[in-house]
Amino acid sequence: MKKIIGLSLLATLALVSCKKNEAAEQLQTNSSEVTPLQKAPVMESDLIGGAHKGPQTTLALSEPSFDFGKIKKGDVVEHVYEVTNTGKNPLIISNVQPTCGCTVPDFTKDPILPGQKGKITLKFNSANFDGVVHKSAEVYANVEKIPVELTFTADIQP
């Protein structure tokens, strides 16, 4: 009888724990604010190794850096960097790693065929900053020199 009660208690705790995790993930997914991700750190060597799988190609950026100019403290702004595959093999962006939790990336997940374009979007939350800030994100793809760095600046006004 004690075993049955113990197993029931254990199953209930596991179920409650799963529900809490699902609720937290849903809250983070549905949130319109940019928040730092609660993930384990990713090793750069893992990112480089993953990016170098398969044949390499070349890419061109519409612009490697962007200036948001003056923005109000608390504004969430985003910029889309255009990526063109200038090589002969499909371009695969495996990861975009911002250097700060204030920046959330989104990027083209499908292979970008030669001559075609993809996008990398960086969304920046200025809530915790004042004055001029300089931020960056590292792009890992199947190109020779990685990471490819994207940067942006903003002058945050009170």
Disulfide bonds with the S-S distance in Angstrom:
none
